[in-house]
Amino acid sequence: METKLSRAIKASNELITNLHRDGLDRGCIATFNNFLTIKENFADDENDLHHSLDALKNTAYGGTRLYDSMCDLINRTFYRNGNLSRPWIMIVVTDGNDISSTRSAQMCAEEIRNKFTKENSNFLFLIGVGDDVNSSTMEMMAERGNFTYIPVKDFYLLEYAFMLLALKVTNSLNVSIRDFSINDASVTWAEVQKQRQISQVAIDYALLIDVSGSMSDRIYGPPPPKCFAGHDLKEKHLYNWYCDVCGENGQSSICKYYCARCDFSACPDHCKPGVECKPVDYCPNHHPLRCVKWTRKWVCDEDRRLFNGGTSLRCQQCDYDICINCLEDRNIIHRFARLILES
């Protein structure tokens, strides 16, 4: 059975695999319980980072010295060894509340703002996992410290939070990442890798992982993904099924993600533990669109074209259908409008 720490290690390995670029980026691995420990100090070799992470197994013990450790990592690692010509990224993972720091939460936040996040190119993400984290305190710190706090329900969602975080970091050169949500189930590691290869900006980043005693707690299976309506998706034997999100035909007679209440099927590309599937788009009344494969005639409600069979994106509640071509045209218009607003 897995522990909180083993899941954190697994998620961190995935993050590094997809975020790090040898010869360009530098990564640091650090841990904290009653004190801060630097396991790997800004290495440019990805393998060194993976080895340091794998060595953390079965090392959870002691208390939680969160606030001091965050500030110590900035002072002892970024200030001493960080490259001032590149963005600095700091990612902190904890499952509990600080019980050992000499600094208060407010003092920690102010020091982070004054020494780290005052630079627009530097970003700090504090991820609180589980129900034992005092989110109100973390949110106060994030506001005063000018960084992002990300509450995550359980450790099975940590990898997904990392996935979105990596994409946000890559895009942070042009857009704001202060508003963060982990509800977009359409993001994949492949998309992260694609964006990382496009970006030519080198970064120095550090992972600060909680290894206090509670991180040795065992965790159980991940919560099931959810349909558009928020119902749990379960495995079911189906014949000739297709994904209601993207229209891809099922590869076997077993659909792993099915909602009997909504007669909703999804392929694994759109399913994340505990997260609602995200539709391709929405109808004019902002209801999620489901993919429908027609065997009779139907009319696109955007351009009024008549189709004999084929695929539409449909809102049953509004009796609304849109063809793929109109959907693509609409998305292009939205992208241009967004570019104009952001310029």
C-alpha contacts under 8 A as a table, 3 or more apart, distances in Angstrom:
res1	aa1	res2	aa2	distance
1	M	218	R	6.62
1	M	219	I	7.20
1	M	220	Y	7.33
2	E	6	S	6.10
2	E	7	R	6.85
2	E	218	R	5.72
2	E	219	I	5.86
2	E	220	Y	7.32
3	T	6	S	5.18
3	T	7	R	6.36
3	T	215	M	6.88
3	T	216	S	5.51
3	T	217	D	5.40
3	T	218	R	4.17
3	T	219	I	5.40
4	K	7	R	5.32
4	K	8	A	6.22
4	K	155	F	6.29
4	K	215	M	5.02
4	K	216	S	6.07
4	K	217	D	6.02
4	K	218	R	6.37
4	K	219	I	6.34
5	L	8	A	4.93
5	L	9	I	6.11
5	L	57	K	7.13
5	L	58	N	8.00
5	L	60	A	7.36
5	L	211	V	7.02
5	L	215	M	5.14
5	L	216	S	6.13
6	S	9	I	5.06
6	S	10	K	6.18
6	S	57	K	6.47
7	R	10	K	5.02
7	R	11	A	6.10
7	R	155	F	6.20
7	R	156	Y	6.94
7	R	158	L	7.95
8	A	11	A	5.17
8	A	12	S	6.02
8	A	155	F	6.88
8	A	158	L	7.08
8	A	159	E	7.90
8	A	209	I	7.85
9	I	12	S	5.06
9	I	13	N	6.13
9	I	53	L	6.08
9	I	54	D	6.89
9	I	56	L	7.57
9	I	57	K	7.85
10	K	13	N	5.20
10	K	14	E	6.43
10	K	159	E	7.82
11	A	14	E	5.16
11	A	15	L	6.26
11	A	158	L	6.36
11	A	159	E	4.42
11	A	162	F	7.25
12	S	15	L	4.95
12	S	16	I	6.25
12	S	53	L	7.63
12	S	159	E	7.31
12	S	162	F	7.73
12	S	207	L	7.99
13	N	16	I	5.24
13	N	17	T	6.10
13	N	50	H	6.15
13	N	53	L	7.13
14	E	17	T	5.07
14	E	18	N	6.31
14	E	159	E	7.26
15	L	18	N	5.42
15	L	19	L	5.75
15	L	20	H	7.94
15	L	159	E	7.43
15	L	162	F	6.11
15	L	163	M	6.73
15	L	166	A	7.23
16	I	19	L	5.06
16	I	20	H	5.21
16	I	46	E	7.25
16	I	49	L	7.75
16	I	50	H	7.75
17	T	20	H	6.06
17	T	46	E	7.45
18	N	189	W	6.64
18	N	192	V	6.69
18	N	193	Q	5.54
18	N	196	R	7.96
19	L	166	A	6.27
19	L	192	V	7.39
19	L	193	Q	6.96
19	L	196	R	6.70
20	H	25	D	5.95
20	H	26	R	7.53
20	H	27	G	7.59
20	H	46	E	6.71
21	R	24	L	5.56
21	R	25	D	5.47
21	R	44	D	7.98
21	R	46	E	7.57
22	D	25	D	6.27
22	D	26	R	7.94
22	D	44	D	5.72
22	D	45	D	5.62
22	D	46	E	6.23
23	G	44	D	5.87
23	G	45	D	7.27
24	L	44	D	7.02
24	L	202	A	5.34
24	L	203	I	7.56
25	D	44	D	5.95
25	D	202	A	5.03
25	D	203	I	5.05
25	D	204	D	6.03
25	D	205	Y	7.91
26	R	42	F	5.06
26	R	43	A	5.14
26	R	44	D	4.40
26	R	45	D	7.67
26	R	202	A	7.98
26	R	203	I	6.48
26	R	204	D	4.89
26	R	205	Y	6.41
27	G	40	E	7.82
27	G	41	N	7.25
27	G	42	F	4.60
27	G	43	A	5.30
27	G	44	D	6.42
27	G	46	E	8.00
27	G	49	L	7.02
27	G	204	D	5.95
27	G	205	Y	4.98
27	G	206	A	5.61
27	G	207	L	7.80
28	C	38	I	7.76
28	C	39	K	7.58
28	C	40	E	5.22
28	C	41	N	4.84
28	C	42	F	4.39
28	C	43	A	6.40
28	C	49	L	7.32
28	C	204	D	7.94
28	C	205	Y	6.22
28	C	206	A	4.37
28	C	207	L	6.18
29	I	38	I	6.31
29	I	39	K	5.32
29	I	40	E	4.91
29	I	41	N	6.72
29	I	42	F	7.84
29	I	49	L	6.85
29	I	52	S	6.96
29	I	53	L	7.20
29	I	206	A	5.88
29	I	207	L	5.11
29	I	208	L	6.42
30	A	36	L	7.13
30	A	37	T	5.59
30	A	38	I	4.40
30	A	39	K	5.28
30	A	40	E	6.88
30	A	73	L	7.98
30	A	206	A	7.24
30	A	207	L	6.00
30	A	208	L	4.75
30	A	209	I	6.36
31	T	36	L	5.88
31	T	37	T	5.28
31	T	38	I	6.60
31	T	39	K	7.31
31	T	208	L	5.25
31	T	209	I	4.69
31	T	210	D	5.81
31	T	211	V	6.24
32	F	35	F	5.39
32	F	36	L	4.49
32	F	37	T	6.15
32	F	64	T	7.21
32	F	65	R	6.66
32	F	66	L	7.16
32	F	69	S	6.46
32	F	208	L	7.18
32	F	209	I	6.39
32	F	210	D	5.23
32	F	211	V	5.77
32	F	212	S	7.05
33	N	36	L	6.87
33	N	60	A	7.99
33	N	61	Y	7.01
33	N	62	G	5.60
33	N	63	G	5.13
33	N	64	T	4.80
33	N	65	R	5.64
33	N	66	L	7.68
33	N	210	D	6.24
33	N	211	V	5.44
33	N	212	S	4.51
33	N	213	G	7.88
34	N	62	G	5.92
34	N	63	G	5.13
34	N	64	T	5.81
34	N	65	R	5.28
34	N	100	S	6.57
34	N	212	S	7.53
35	F	65	R	6.38
35	F	69	S	6.84
36	L	69	S	5.43
36	L	72	D	7.39
36	L	73	L	7.66
38	I	41	N	6.46
39	K	52	S	6.16
40	E	43	A	6.66
40	E	48	D	7.62
40	E	49	L	6.70
40	E	52	S	6.43
41	N	77	T	7.33
42	F	81	N	7.50
42	F	82	G	7.73
42	F	204	D	7.15
42	F	205	Y	7.69
42	F	206	A	7.67
43	A	46	E	7.47
43	A	48	D	6.91
43	A	49	L	7.01
45	D	48	D	5.60
45	D	49	L	6.99
46	E	49	L	5.26
46	E	50	H	6.48
47	N	50	H	5.11
47	N	51	H	6.20
48	D	51	H	5.18
48	D	52	S	6.29
49	L	52	S	5.17
49	L	53	L	6.31
50	H	53	L	5.11
50	H	54	D	6.14
51	H	54	D	5.17
51	H	55	A	6.24
52	S	55	A	5.25
52	S	56	L	6.93
53	L	56	L	5.48
53	L	57	K	7.94
54	D	57	K	6.19
56	L	59	T	5.58
57	K	60	A	7.81
58	N	216	S	7.32
59	T	211	V	6.65
60	A	211	V	4.49
60	A	212	S	5.13
60	A	213	G	4.98
60	A	214	S	7.33
60	A	215	M	5.79
60	A	216	S	5.57
61	Y	211	V	6.39
61	Y	212	S	4.66
61	Y	213	G	3.68
61	Y	214	S	7.39
61	Y	215	M	7.77
61	Y	216	S	7.62
62	G	211	V	7.87
62	G	212	S	4.92
62	G	213	G	5.09
63	G	99	I	6.80
63	G	100	S	6.77
63	G	212	S	5.17
63	G	213	G	6.50
64	T	96	G	7.33
64	T	97	N	6.77
64	T	98	D	5.08
64	T	99	I	5.58
64	T	100	S	5.94
64	T	101	S	8.00
64	T	210	D	7.46
64	T	212	S	5.73
65	R	68	D	6.11
65	R	69	S	6.15
65	R	98	D	5.42
65	R	99	I	6.20
65	R	100	S	4.65
65	R	101	S	5.00
66	L	69	S	5.24
66	L	70	M	6.25
66	L	94	T	7.91
66	L	97	N	7.62
66	L	98	D	5.33
66	L	100	S	7.72
66	L	101	S	6.75
66	L	210	D	7.94
67	Y	70	M	5.38
67	Y	71	C	6.55
67	Y	98	D	6.88
67	Y	101	S	5.94
67	Y	103	R	6.43
67	Y	104	S	7.18
67	Y	105	A	6.43
67	Y	108	C	5.65
68	D	71	C	5.26
68	D	72	D	5.91
68	D	101	S	5.31
68	D	102	T	6.74
68	D	103	R	6.13
68	D	108	C	7.11
69	S	72	D	4.90
69	S	73	L	6.01
70	M	73	L	5.31
70	M	74	I	6.60
70	M	92	V	7.82
70	M	108	C	7.81
70	M	208	L	7.75
71	C	74	I	5.19
71	C	75	N	6.25
71	C	108	C	6.63
71	C	111	E	7.04
71	C	112	I	6.63
72	D	75	N	5.04
72	D	76	R	5.62
72	D	77	T	7.75
73	L	76	R	5.32
73	L	77	T	5.31
73	L	78	F	6.78
74	I	77	T	5.66
74	I	78	F	4.94
74	I	79	Y	6.16
74	I	112	I	7.94
74	I	115	K	7.71
74	I	116	F	7.22
75	N	78	F	6.23
75	N	79	Y	5.23
75	N	80	R	7.04
76	R	79	Y	6.21
76	R	80	R	5.84
77	T	80	R	5.27
77	T	81	N	5.49
77	T	82	G	6.71
78	F	81	N	5.40
78	F	82	G	4.33
78	F	83	N	7.87
78	F	88	W	7.81
79	Y	82	G	5.80
82	G	88	W	7.67
82	G	204	D	6.65
83	N	86	R	5.95
83	N	204	D	6.99
84	L	87	P	7.61
86	R	121	S	7.84
86	R	201	V	7.46
86	R	202	A	6.18
86	R	203	I	5.51
86	R	204	D	6.85
87	P	121	S	4.99
87	P	122	N	5.30
87	P	123	F	7.90
87	P	202	A	7.42
87	P	203	I	5.17
87	P	204	D	6.37
88	W	121	S	6.91
88	W	122	N	4.69
88	W	123	F	6.40
88	W	203	I	6.08
88	W	204	D	5.00
88	W	205	Y	5.68
89	I	122	N	5.85
89	I	123	F	4.95
89	I	124	L	5.85
89	I	203	I	7.24
89	I	204	D	6.26
89	I	205	Y	4.41
89	I	206	A	6.37
90	M	123	F	6.36
90	M	124	L	4.67
90	M	125	F	6.24
90	M	205	Y	5.62
90	M	206	A	4.91
90	M	207	L	6.24
90	M	208	L	7.53
91	I	124	L	5.93
91	I	125	F	4.84
91	I	126	L	6.11
91	I	127	I	7.55
91	I	205	Y	7.72
91	I	206	A	6.18
91	I	207	L	4.98
91	I	208	L	6.10
92	V	124	L	7.86
92	V	125	F	6.15
92	V	126	L	4.78
92	V	127	I	5.89
92	V	207	L	6.06
92	V	208	L	4.67
92	V	209	I	5.97
92	V	210	D	7.90
93	V	126	L	6.28
93	V	127	I	4.89
93	V	128	G	6.19
93	V	129	V	7.40
93	V	207	L	7.94
93	V	208	L	6.35
93	V	209	I	5.03
93	V	210	D	5.96
94	T	126	L	7.96
94	T	127	I	6.42
94	T	128	G	5.26
94	T	129	V	6.26
94	T	133	V	7.93
94	T	209	I	6.61
94	T	210	D	4.99
95	D	128	G	5.73
95	D	129	V	4.91
95	D	130	G	6.09
95	D	132	D	6.51
95	D	133	V	5.99
95	D	210	D	7.23
95	D	214	S	7.61
95	D	215	M	7.19
96	G	128	G	7.41
96	G	129	V	7.80
96	G	132	D	5.22
96	G	133	V	4.59
96	G	134	N	7.42
97	N	132	D	7.20
97	N	133	V	5.65
97	N	134	N	6.37
98	D	101	S	6.65
101	S	104	S	7.18
103	R	106	Q	7.97
103	R	107	M	5.79
103	R	108	C	6.07
104	S	107	M	5.13
104	S	108	C	6.14
105	A	108	C	5.15
105	A	109	A	6.21
105	A	137	T	7.34
105	A	141	M	6.35
106	Q	109	A	5.11
106	Q	110	E	6.23
106	Q	140	M	7.98
106	Q	141	M	6.29
106	Q	144	R	7.51
107	M	110	E	5.21
107	M	111	E	6.19
108	C	111	E	5.21
108	C	112	I	6.19
108	C	141	M	7.69
108	C	145	G	7.90
109	A	112	I	5.13
109	A	113	R	6.23
109	A	141	M	5.08
109	A	142	A	6.99
109	A	144	R	5.75
109	A	145	G	4.23
110	E	113	R	5.10
110	E	114	N	6.12
110	E	144	R	6.42
110	E	145	G	5.50
111	E	114	N	5.12
111	E	115	K	5.89
111	E	116	F	7.85
111	E	145	G	7.52
112	I	115	K	5.34
112	I	116	F	5.21
112	I	117	T	6.29
112	I	145	G	5.62
113	R	116	F	5.61
113	R	117	T	4.86
113	R	118	K	5.40
113	R	144	R	7.32
113	R	145	G	4.49
113	R	146	N	5.93
113	R	147	F	7.97
114	N	117	T	6.91
114	N	118	K	5.81
115	K	118	K	6.69
116	F	119	E	6.40
116	F	122	N	6.51
116	F	123	F	7.90
117	T	120	N	6.63
117	T	121	S	7.91
117	T	122	N	5.42
117	T	123	F	6.12
117	T	124	L	7.12
117	T	145	G	7.18
117	T	146	N	6.13
117	T	147	F	6.78
118	K	122	N	7.66
118	K	146	N	7.67
119	E	122	N	5.52
120	N	123	F	7.74
121	S	173	L	7.68
123	F	147	F	6.53
123	F	148	T	7.97
124	L	147	F	5.27
124	L	148	T	6.33
125	F	147	F	6.30
125	F	148	T	4.94
125	F	149	Y	5.90
125	F	150	I	7.11
126	L	138	M	7.92
126	L	147	F	7.83
126	L	148	T	6.28
126	L	149	Y	4.81
126	L	150	I	6.11
127	I	149	Y	5.96
127	I	150	I	4.72
127	I	151	P	5.86
127	I	152	V	6.90
128	G	133	V	5.98
128	G	135	S	7.42
128	G	149	Y	7.54
128	G	150	I	6.29
128	G	151	P	4.95
128	G	152	V	6.04
129	V	132	D	7.89
129	V	133	V	6.83
129	V	151	P	6.13
129	V	152	V	4.76
129	V	153	K	5.88
129	V	154	D	5.53
129	V	155	F	6.36
129	V	158	L	7.66
130	G	133	V	6.41
130	G	151	P	7.87
130	G	152	V	6.36
130	G	153	K	5.03
130	G	154	D	4.94
130	G	155	F	7.37
131	D	153	K	7.18
134	N	137	T	5.59
134	N	138	M	6.48
135	S	138	M	4.90
135	S	139	E	5.94
135	S	151	P	7.07
136	S	139	E	5.13
136	S	140	M	6.22
137	T	140	M	5.10
137	T	141	M	6.24
138	M	141	M	5.04
138	M	142	A	6.12
138	M	149	Y	6.48
139	E	142	A	5.01
139	E	143	E	6.20
139	E	149	Y	6.09
140	M	143	E	5.24
140	M	144	R	6.25
141	M	144	R	5.23
141	M	145	G	5.62
142	A	145	G	5.05
142	A	146	N	5.62
142	A	147	F	4.82
142	A	148	T	5.54
142	A	149	Y	5.73
143	E	146	N	5.34
143	E	147	F	6.72
143	E	148	T	7.89
147	F	178	R	7.19
148	T	178	R	6.02
148	T	179	D	7.70
148	T	180	F	7.46
150	I	180	F	7.27
150	I	181	S	7.86
152	V	155	F	7.49
152	V	157	L	6.59
152	V	158	L	6.77
152	V	161	A	7.60
153	K	157	L	6.94
154	D	157	L	5.75
154	D	158	L	7.05
155	F	158	L	5.03
155	F	159	E	7.85
156	Y	159	E	6.83
156	Y	222	P	5.66
156	Y	273	P	6.87
157	L	160	Y	5.27
157	L	161	A	6.33
157	L	272	K	7.87
157	L	273	P	6.54
157	L	274	G	7.50
158	L	161	A	5.03
158	L	162	F	6.20
159	E	162	F	4.98
159	E	163	M	6.16
160	Y	163	M	4.89
160	Y	164	L	6.44
160	Y	182	I	7.47
160	Y	272	K	7.64
161	A	164	L	5.34
161	A	165	L	6.01
161	A	182	I	6.01
162	F	165	L	4.85
162	F	166	A	5.99
163	M	166	A	5.31
163	M	167	L	6.50
163	M	187	V	7.46
163	M	188	T	7.06
163	M	189	W	6.30
163	M	192	V	7.13
164	L	167	L	5.14
164	L	168	K	6.10
164	L	182	I	6.92
164	L	187	V	6.93
165	L	168	K	5.00
165	L	169	V	6.03
166	A	169	V	5.08
166	A	170	T	6.23
166	A	192	V	6.63
167	L	170	T	5.16
167	L	171	N	6.26
167	L	191	E	7.86
167	L	192	V	5.28
167	L	195	Q	7.23
167	L	196	R	7.97
168	K	171	N	5.11
168	K	172	S	5.81
168	K	177	I	6.21
169	V	172	S	4.98
169	V	173	L	7.81
169	V	177	I	7.63
170	T	173	L	6.93
170	T	195	Q	6.75
170	T	196	R	6.24
170	T	199	S	6.88
171	N	174	N	6.02
171	N	175	V	6.23
171	N	195	Q	7.91
172	S	175	V	5.05
172	S	176	S	5.96
172	S	177	I	6.26
176	S	179	D	7.51
177	I	180	F	6.34
181	S	184	D	7.32
182	I	185	A	7.65
183	N	275	V	6.49
183	N	276	E	7.11
183	N	278	K	7.78
184	D	187	V	6.50
184	D	277	C	7.94
184	D	278	K	6.22
185	A	270	H	5.98
185	A	271	C	6.69
185	A	272	K	6.46
185	A	275	V	6.91
185	A	276	E	7.15
185	A	277	C	5.79
185	A	278	K	5.54
186	S	269	D	7.56
186	S	270	H	5.84
186	S	277	C	7.77
186	S	278	K	6.32
187	V	191	E	6.59
187	V	192	V	7.88
188	T	191	E	5.30
188	T	192	V	6.61
188	T	269	D	7.97
189	W	192	V	4.89
189	W	193	Q	6.17
190	A	193	Q	5.13
190	A	194	K	6.17
191	E	194	K	5.05
191	E	195	Q	6.29
192	V	195	Q	5.27
192	V	196	R	6.11
193	Q	196	R	5.00
193	Q	197	Q	6.19
194	K	197	Q	5.37
194	K	198	I	6.55
195	Q	198	I	5.10
195	Q	199	S	6.32
196	R	199	S	5.17
196	R	200	Q	7.97
197	Q	200	Q	7.41
210	D	215	M	7.18
211	V	214	S	7.85
211	V	215	M	5.80
212	S	215	M	5.71
212	S	216	S	7.88
213	G	216	S	5.85
213	G	217	D	7.86
214	S	217	D	5.49
222	P	273	P	5.84
222	P	274	G	7.34
223	P	273	P	5.26
223	P	274	G	4.87
224	P	232	D	5.79
224	P	233	L	6.06
224	P	234	K	7.28
224	P	272	K	7.71
224	P	273	P	5.06
224	P	274	G	5.27
224	P	275	V	7.89
225	P	232	D	5.93
225	P	233	L	5.59
225	P	257	Y	7.50
225	P	271	C	5.60
225	P	272	K	5.39
225	P	273	P	4.63
225	P	274	G	4.70
225	P	275	V	5.24
225	P	276	E	6.07
225	P	277	C	7.19
226	K	229	A	7.47
226	K	230	G	5.05
226	K	231	H	5.08
226	K	232	D	4.53
226	K	233	L	5.28
226	K	271	C	7.63
226	K	274	G	6.47
226	K	275	V	5.82
226	K	276	E	4.35
226	K	277	C	6.05
227	C	230	G	5.20
227	C	231	H	5.43
227	C	232	D	6.60
227	C	233	L	6.38
227	C	258	Y	7.97
227	C	259	C	6.67
227	C	264	F	6.91
227	C	276	E	5.51
227	C	277	C	5.51
228	F	231	H	7.58
228	F	276	E	5.91
228	F	277	C	5.76
228	F	278	K	6.88
228	F	279	P	7.43
228	F	288	P	6.99
229	A	262	C	7.97
229	A	276	E	7.77
230	G	276	E	5.88
231	H	259	C	6.77
231	H	261	R	7.90
232	D	259	C	6.66
233	L	256	K	7.73
233	L	257	Y	4.75
233	L	258	Y	4.76
233	L	259	C	5.04
234	K	256	K	6.05
234	K	257	Y	5.02
234	K	258	Y	5.10
234	K	259	C	6.53
235	E	254	I	6.98
235	E	255	C	5.64
235	E	256	K	3.95
235	E	257	Y	5.42
235	E	258	Y	6.01
236	K	254	I	5.78
236	K	255	C	5.34
236	K	256	K	6.26
236	K	257	Y	7.50
236	K	258	Y	6.40
237	H	253	S	5.65
237	H	254	I	4.45
237	H	255	C	6.08
238	L	241	W	6.18
238	L	253	S	5.17
238	L	254	I	5.71
238	L	255	C	6.24
239	Y	252	S	7.96
239	Y	253	S	5.20
239	Y	254	I	7.79
240	N	249	N	7.48
240	N	250	G	6.92
240	N	253	S	7.34
241	W	249	N	6.28
241	W	250	G	5.48
241	W	253	S	7.87
241	W	255	C	7.73
241	W	265	S	7.45
242	Y	247	G	5.65
242	Y	248	E	5.48
242	Y	249	N	4.18
242	Y	250	G	5.03
242	Y	265	S	6.78
242	Y	266	A	7.36
242	Y	267	C	7.88
243	C	246	C	5.70
243	C	247	G	4.77
243	C	248	E	5.31
243	C	249	N	6.38
243	C	250	G	6.92
243	C	265	S	5.31
243	C	266	A	4.40
243	C	267	C	5.46
243	C	291	C	7.42
244	D	247	G	5.69
244	D	264	F	6.37
244	D	265	S	5.57
244	D	266	A	5.77
244	D	290	R	5.24
244	D	291	C	4.79
244	D	292	V	7.09
245	V	266	A	6.35
245	V	270	H	7.46
245	V	278	K	7.75
245	V	279	P	5.71
245	V	280	V	6.40
245	V	289	L	7.86
245	V	290	R	5.79
245	V	291	C	5.77
246	C	280	V	7.15
246	C	291	C	6.32
247	G	291	C	5.55
247	G	292	V	7.33
247	G	293	K	7.73
247	G	311	T	7.97
248	E	267	C	7.61
250	G	253	S	7.31
250	G	255	C	7.14
250	G	267	C	7.30
252	S	255	C	7.34
255	C	258	Y	6.34
255	C	265	S	6.96
255	C	266	A	7.55
255	C	267	C	7.57
256	K	266	A	7.87
256	K	267	C	7.61
256	K	268	P	7.83
257	Y	265	S	5.86
257	Y	266	A	5.44
257	Y	267	C	6.80
257	Y	268	P	7.53
257	Y	271	C	7.67
258	Y	263	D	7.12
258	Y	264	F	5.53
258	Y	265	S	4.55
258	Y	266	A	6.56
259	C	262	C	5.57
259	C	263	D	5.49
259	C	264	F	4.97
259	C	265	S	6.61
260	A	263	D	4.84
260	A	264	F	6.83
261	R	264	F	7.83
266	A	270	H	6.72
266	A	271	C	7.25
267	C	270	H	6.13
267	C	271	C	7.06
268	P	271	C	5.17
268	P	272	K	7.99
270	H	277	C	5.83
270	H	278	K	7.16
271	C	275	V	7.27
271	C	276	E	7.59
271	C	277	C	5.90
272	K	275	V	5.46
272	K	276	E	7.66
272	K	277	C	7.59
279	P	282	Y	7.10
279	P	288	P	5.63
279	P	289	L	6.11
279	P	290	R	7.08
280	V	288	P	7.86
280	V	289	L	6.89
281	D	288	P	6.29
281	D	289	L	5.84
282	Y	285	N	7.50
282	Y	286	H	4.94
282	Y	287	H	5.24
282	Y	288	P	4.53
282	Y	289	L	5.18
283	C	286	H	5.03
283	C	287	H	5.36
283	C	288	P	6.47
283	C	289	L	6.26
283	C	314	R	7.86
283	C	315	C	6.41
283	C	320	Y	7.13
284	P	287	H	7.53
285	N	318	C	7.97
287	H	315	C	6.70
287	H	317	Q	7.91
288	P	315	C	6.72
289	L	313	L	5.39
289	L	314	R	5.02
289	L	315	C	5.11
290	R	313	L	5.30
290	R	314	R	5.16
290	R	315	C	6.50
291	C	311	T	6.92
291	C	312	S	5.92
291	C	313	L	4.60
291	C	314	R	6.21
292	V	311	T	5.61
292	V	312	S	5.39
292	V	313	L	6.11
292	V	314	R	6.50
293	K	309	G	7.10
293	K	310	G	5.67
293	K	311	T	4.51
293	K	312	S	6.65
294	W	297	K	7.29
294	W	298	W	7.63
294	W	308	N	7.86
294	W	309	G	4.55
294	W	310	G	5.38
294	W	311	T	6.06
294	W	312	S	7.70
295	T	308	N	7.43
295	T	309	G	4.70
295	T	310	G	7.19
296	R	308	N	5.75
296	R	309	G	5.01
297	K	306	L	6.93
297	K	307	F	5.44
297	K	308	N	4.23
297	K	309	G	5.56
298	W	306	L	5.91
298	W	307	F	5.35
298	W	308	N	6.53
298	W	309	G	7.12
299	V	304	R	5.78
299	V	305	R	5.61
299	V	306	L	4.59
299	V	307	F	6.05
299	V	321	D	7.15
300	C	303	D	6.00
300	C	304	R	4.99
300	C	305	R	5.48
300	C	306	L	6.70
300	C	307	F	7.73
300	C	312	S	7.82
300	C	321	D	5.36
300	C	322	I	4.88
300	C	323	C	5.69
301	D	304	R	5.33
301	D	305	R	7.90
301	D	320	Y	6.34
301	D	321	D	5.58
301	D	322	I	5.80
302	E	321	D	7.93
302	E	322	I	6.17
302	E	323	C	7.97
302	E	326	C	6.77
303	D	326	C	7.33
307	F	310	G	7.07
311	T	323	C	7.04
311	T	324	I	7.59
312	S	321	D	6.04
312	S	322	I	5.64
312	S	323	C	4.89
312	S	324	I	6.54
313	L	321	D	5.67
313	L	322	I	5.39
313	L	323	C	6.46
313	L	324	I	7.41
314	R	319	D	7.33
314	R	320	Y	5.64
314	R	321	D	4.48
314	R	322	I	6.58
315	C	318	C	5.58
315	C	319	D	5.76
315	C	320	Y	5.13
315	C	321	D	6.54
316	Q	319	D	4.87
316	Q	320	Y	6.69
317	Q	320	Y	7.84
322	I	326	C	6.51
322	I	327	L	6.54
323	C	326	C	5.51
323	C	327	L	6.27
324	I	327	L	5.05
324	I	328	E	6.20
325	N	328	E	5.20
325	N	329	D	6.23
326	C	329	D	5.02
326	C	330	R	6.08
327	L	330	R	5.13
327	L	331	N	6.26
328	E	331	N	5.15
328	E	332	I	6.25
329	D	332	I	5.16
329	D	333	I	6.37
330	R	333	I	5.15
330	R	334	H	6.27
331	N	334	H	4.98
331	N	335	R	6.18
332	I	335	R	5.14
332	I	336	F	6.31
333	I	336	F	5.22
333	I	337	A	6.17
334	H	337	A	5.05
334	H	338	R	6.13
335	R	338	R	5.07
335	R	339	L	6.23
336	F	339	L	5.09
336	F	340	I	6.26
337	A	340	I	5.12
337	A	341	L	6.23
338	R	341	L	5.10
338	R	342	E	6.11
339	L	342	E	5.16
339	L	343	S	6.03
340	I	343	S	5.22
